[in-house]
Amino acid sequence: MSLTTTTHLNFRGDARPALEFYQSVFGGHLAAVTHKDAGSVTEESEAEQISWGQVQADNGFHVMAYDVPASIAHDPGKNAFFVSVRGETVEEVAGYWEKLTAGATVVVPLGPAGWAPVYGMLQDRFGVVWVLDVVSEYNG
């Protein structure tokens, strides 16, 4: 069984330049999926912004990023990041999900997603936003 946690930073239109900067600092591979790629465009002007992106390097550096759509409140002091937990199986992730939901507010119920066998988002009782999913390959 394997579990990882990765910092998931939220931006308002700056995710791509931030990821490019982090890649220039730490090296590694940059991957990015736009809102258009993900089929999640709510505002046409945001179609090319990042729905999911990451920089992952052989040296262990790993950060993920997202451009919060204008239709969703974003205050860097309130939701500047998510804690992303990626497991290898639905059962593994569901077990962590069940424990984290104690006193939490579910933002996106745990279930299948277009990019993963299972995905969910919640804000725990301490105000920390967690995203949980099962690792899957991106073939875009």
C-alpha positions in Angstrom: 0.0 0.0 0.0 1.3 3.4 -0.9 0.1 6.9 0.0 1.4 10.3 -0.9 0.4 13.9 0.1 1.1 16.7 -2.3 0.6 20.5 -1.8 -2.2 21.7 -4.2 -2.0 25.4 -4.7 -5.0 27.5 -5.9 -4.6 30.6 -8.1 -6.8 33.0 -10.0 -5.4 32.7 -13.5 -1.7 32.3 -12.5 -1.4 28.5 -12.2 0.5 28.0 -15.5 3.1 30.8 -14.8 3.5 29.5 -11.3 4.1 25.9 -12.4 6.5 27.1 -15.0 8.4 29.1 -12.4 8.5 26.1 -10.0 9.7 23.9 -12.8 12.5 26.4 -13.5 13.5 26.4 -9.9 13.2 22.7 -9.1 13.4 21.0 -12.5 11.1 18.1 -13.4 8.2 17.5 -15.7 5.3 19.9 -16.0 1.9 18.5 -16.9 -1.2 20.7 -17.3 -4.9 20.1 -18.2 -6.9 23.2 -19.0 -10.6 23.7 -18.1 -11.3 23.2 -21.8 -9.4 19.9 -21.8 -11.3 18.8 -18.7 -14.7 19.8 -20.1 -15.2 22.2 -17.1 -15.4 25.6 -18.8 -17.8 27.9 -16.9 -16.5 31.1 -18.5 -15.1 31.1 -22.0 -12.3 33.5 -21.0 -11.1 30.9 -18.6 -11.0 27.9 -21.0 -7.2 27.9 -21.2 -6.6 28.3 -17.5 -5.5 25.2 -15.5 -8.0 22.8 -14.2 -5.2 20.5 -13.0 -1.5 20.9 -13.3 1.7 19.6 -11.6 5.4 19.7 -11.5 7.1 16.5 -10.4 10.8 16.1 -10.3 13.2 13.2 -9.7 14.5 15.0 -6.7 11.2 14.5 -4.8 9.7 17.9 -5.5 6.0 17.7 -6.3 3.4 20.4 -6.4 0.0 20.6 -8.0 -1.9 23.7 -9.0 -5.4 24.9 -10.2 -7.0 28.1 -11.5 -10.1 28.7 -9.4 -12.9 29.7 -11.8 -14.4 33.2 -11.3 -17.7 31.5 -10.3 -16.1 30.1 -7.2 -14.9 32.3 -4.3 -11.2 32.5 -4.0 -9.3 34.4 -1.3 -5.7 33.3 -1.0 -6.0 33.7 2.8 -8.9 31.3 2.9 -8.4 28.6 0.2 -4.9 29.0 -1.1 -4.2 25.3 -1.2 -5.6 21.8 -0.9 -4.0 18.8 0.6 -4.1 16.1 -2.1 -4.1 12.5 -1.1 -3.6 10.0 -3.8 -4.0 6.3 -3.2 -3.6 3.2 -5.4 -7.1 1.7 -4.9 -10.6 2.9 -4.4 -10.8 0.9 -1.2 -7.7 2.6 0.2 -9.0 6.1 -0.6 -12.5 5.4 0.7 -11.0 4.3 4.0 -9.2 7.6 4.4 -12.3 9.5 3.2 -14.5 7.9 5.8 -12.1 9.0 8.6 -11.7 12.5 7.3 -15.5 13.1 7.0 -15.9 13.2 10.8 -17.1 16.7 11.4 -16.3 17.7 7.8 -18.3 19.5 5.1 -18.3 17.5 1.9 -17.6 19.8 -1.1 -17.6 17.0 -3.8 -18.9 13.6 -2.7 -16.5 10.7 -3.2 -17.2 9.0 -6.5 -16.1 8.4 -10.1 -14.6 11.3 -12.0 -13.6 11.8 -15.6 -9.9 11.6 -14.7 -9.9 9.1 -11.9 -11.7 6.0 -10.7 -12.7 7.9 -7.6 -12.4 11.6 -6.5 -13.8 13.6 -3.6 -13.3 17.0 -1.9 -14.1 18.0 1.7 -13.3 20.7 4.2 -12.3 19.1 7.5 -13.4 20.4 10.9 -10.2 22.4 11.1 -10.9 24.3 7.8 -8.4 22.4 5.7 -9.6 21.4 2.2 -8.6 17.8 1.2 -8.9 16.3 -2.2 -8.7 12.5 -2.4 -8.4 10.4 -5.5 -6.9 7.2 -7.0 -3.8 7.6 -9.2 -4.5 7.3 -12.9 -2.6 8.0 -16.0 -3.3 11.1 -18.1 -3.2 10.4 -21.8 -4.0 13.9 -23.2 
